[in-house]
Amino acid sequence: MLFPIGDDHVKGQHRPVFTYLLIIINCYFFWQEIQLNEEQLQNLFFTYGATPSRVMHGQQLYTLFTSMFLHGGWMHLIGNMLFLWIFGDNIEISIGNLRFLLFYVAGGVAAALVHCIVLSGSNIPCIGASGAIAATLGAYLVMFPSSKIKVFFFFFFFRVSAFVFLLIWIVQQLMGGWDSLGAQASDTSGVGYWAHIGGFAYGIIRGFNFRARRKHGKESYKYY
């Protein structure tokens, strides 16, 4: 697997305040999680995680929002925050702070909703920021396809274009999503592939909108 460790940066008029704040908030909530015992943790996930069978019956709709601030372990948290740090800041710098925050939250909600619709019979709560982060990846693909992503792969470091890296990433999600459609897999898979796919699709759509604003001179930035 290609593991991202950095990218080209853009210089704009906005500082990525909310990107870093979201990382801090997610880390804070995870720190709260690790204070809980196993029973308390399970209750937390089933109360604030997005459980498809409940959401599709109009129950616990607030979990479409709250689920994006919970994580199932250290690697889950670290992986998500690394992706947010690498890809989120350039989006925020480019589109503005408040617009980025609204985009991130809407992307997370859309991602959780797609997951719940596709796996509507699942009783397993979906948690994690990866749906919202997938939205930033989708926007990144549209806005910065030629940006170079620094990756680590089997002790080698090299750069690939954002287009290639994100194309590989979404193909992996589509393959995992297809496999998860089996009745048994829907309740056993540990990865919310359809949340990733839904968030990515939302990000692509919004990315075209953000790019159109740039072309009309409403946004300006350059690589450095």
C-alpha positions in Angstrom: 0.0 0.0 0.0 1.2 3.5 -0.9 1.5 5.4 2.4 1.3 9.3 2.0 3.7 11.4 4.1 3.4 14.8 2.5 2.5 16.8 -0.6 3.1 20.0 -2.5 1.7 23.0 -0.6 -0.2 26.0 -1.9 0.2 29.5 -0.7 -3.0 31.5 -0.3 -4.7 34.1 1.8 -6.2 31.7 4.3 -4.4 29.7 7.1 -5.6 26.1 7.7 -7.0 26.9 11.1 -9.9 24.4 11.0 -7.8 21.6 9.6 -5.5 21.7 12.6 -8.4 22.4 15.0 -10.3 19.3 13.7 -7.1 17.2 14.2 -7.0 18.5 17.8 -10.7 17.8 18.4 -10.5 14.3 17.1 -7.4 13.5 19.2 -9.2 15.0 22.3 -12.3 12.8 21.8 -10.1 9.7 21.3 -8.2 10.5 24.5 -11.6 10.5 26.2 -12.4 7.2 24.6 -9.3 5.4 26.0 -10.4 6.4 29.5 -13.5 4.1 29.1 -13.8 0.4 29.8 -14.9 -2.0 27.1 -18.6 -1.8 28.1 -18.6 2.0 28.2 -16.8 2.1 24.9 -19.4 -0.1 23.2 -22.2 2.0 24.6 -20.5 5.1 23.3 -20.2 3.6 19.8 -23.8 2.4 19.7 -25.1 5.7 21.0 -23.0 8.1 18.8 -21.9 5.9 15.9 -24.1 5.8 12.8 -25.9 2.4 12.8 -27.5 1.9 9.3 -30.5 -0.1 10.5 -31.4 2.7 13.0 -30.7 5.7 10.7 -32.7 4.2 7.9 -35.7 4.0 10.3 -35.3 7.6 11.2 -33.6 6.9 14.5 -30.5 8.6 15.9 -30.1 10.8 12.9 -27.6 12.9 14.9 -25.1 10.1 14.6 -24.5 11.1 11.0 -22.6 14.0 12.5 -21.3 12.6 15.8 -19.9 9.4 14.2 -17.2 11.4 12.4 -15.5 12.3 15.8 -15.1 8.7 17.0 -12.3 6.2 16.2 -11.8 2.6 16.9 -8.2 2.5 17.7 -4.8 4.2 17.5 -4.1 3.2 13.9 -7.6 4.3 12.8 -7.0 7.7 14.4 -3.4 8.2 13.2 -4.3 7.2 9.6 -7.2 9.5 9.4 -5.4 12.5 11.0 -2.4 12.0 8.7 -4.7 12.1 5.6 -6.5 15.2 7.0 -3.1 16.9 7.7 -1.7 16.2 4.2 -4.8 16.9 2.1 -7.1 19.1 4.2 -4.8 22.1 4.7 -4.5 22.8 0.9 -8.3 22.7 0.5 -8.8 25.1 3.4 -6.1 27.5 2.2 -7.8 27.5 -1.2 -11.5 27.9 -0.4 -11.4 29.7 3.0 -11.8 28.7 6.6 -15.6 28.7 7.2 -16.3 27.3 3.7 -13.9 24.4 4.4 -15.5 23.6 7.8 -19.0 23.5 6.3 -17.6 21.4 3.4 -15.9 19.0 5.8 -19.0 18.5 8.0 -21.3 18.1 5.0 -18.9 15.6 3.4 -18.9 13.6 6.6 -22.7 13.6 6.9 -23.0 12.6 3.2 -20.5 9.8 3.6 -22.2 8.4 6.6 -25.6 8.6 4.9 -24.3 6.7 1.8 -22.9 4.0 4.1 -26.3 3.7 5.8 -28.3 3.6 2.6 -26.1 1.0 0.9 -25.7 -1.2 4.0 -29.2 -0.5 5.4 -29.5 -3.8 7.2 -26.3 -3.6 9.2 -26.5 -3.3 12.9 -22.8 -2.3 13.3 -22.2 1.3 14.0 -20.0 3.2 11.5 -17.4 5.5 13.2 -14.5 7.6 12.1 -13.5 10.8 10.2 -12.6 9.0 7.0 -15.8 9.8 5.2 -15.3 13.6 5.7 -11.6 13.2 4.9 -12.6 11.3 1.7 -14.5 14.4 0.7 -11.3 16.4 1.0 -9.6 13.8 -1.2 -12.3 14.1 -3.9 -12.0 17.9 -3.9 -8.2 17.5 -3.9 -8.3 15.3 -7.0 -10.3 17.9 -8.9 -8.4 21.0 -7.7 -4.8 19.7 -7.5 -4.5 16.7 -9.9 -0.9 17.4 -10.8 0.3 18.0 -7.2 3.0 15.6 -6.1 2.3 13.3 -3.2 5.2 12.1 -1.2 4.7 8.4 -0.4 6.4 5.6 1.4 6.3 2.1 0.0 8.4 -0.9 1.4 11.2 1.3 2.6 11.3 3.5 -0.5 10.3 7.1 -0.7 9.2 8.7 -3.9 6.6 11.1 -5.4 3.5 10.4 -7.5 0.9 12.7 -8.9 -2.2 13.3 -6.8 -4.2 12.0 -9.8 -2.4 8.6 -9.7 -2.4 8.3 -5.9 -6.0 9.1 -5.5 -7.1 7.0 -8.4 -5.4 4.0 -6.8 -7.0 4.9 -3.5 -10.6 5.1 -4.8 -10.2 1.9 -6.9 -9.3 0.2 -3.6 -12.4 1.6 -1.9 -14.6 0.5 -4.8 -13.2 -3.0 -4.7 -13.7 -3.2 -0.9 -17.2 -1.7 -1.2 -18.2 -4.3 -3.8 -17.0 -7.1 -1.6 -18.9 -5.6 1.4 -22.2 -5.9 -0.4 -22.5 -9.6 0.7 -25.0 -10.1 3.5 -22.3 -11.5 5.8 -19.6 -9.0 4.8 -21.9 -6.1 5.7 -21.7 -7.0 9.3 -18.1 -8.2 9.5 -16.1 -5.7 7.4 -14.0 -3.4 9.6 -13.8 -0.7 7.0 -16.6 1.7 5.9 -15.8 1.6 2.2 -19.1 3.0 1.2 -18.6 6.0 3.5 -15.3 6.5 1.8 -16.9 6.3 -1.7 -19.8 8.5 -0.7 -17.5 11.2 0.8 -15.2 11.0 -2.2 -18.1 11.5 -4.7 -19.3 14.5 -2.7 -15.8 16.0 -2.6 -15.5 15.6 -6.4 -18.8 17.4 -7.0 -17.9 20.3 -4.6 -14.3 20.3 -6.0 -15.6 21.3 -9.4 -17.6 24.1 -7.8 -14.5 25.3 -5.9 -12.4 25.1 -9.1 -15.0 27.2 -11.0 -14.7 29.9 -8.4 -10.9 30.0 -8.9 -11.3 30.3 -12.7 -13.6 33.3 -12.2 -10.9 35.0 -10.1 -12.6 34.6 -6.8 -9.8 32.4 -5.4 -6.1 32.6 -6.0 -3.1 30.6 -4.9 0.2 29.1 -6.0 2.4 26.2 -5.2 5.5 26.6 -3.1 
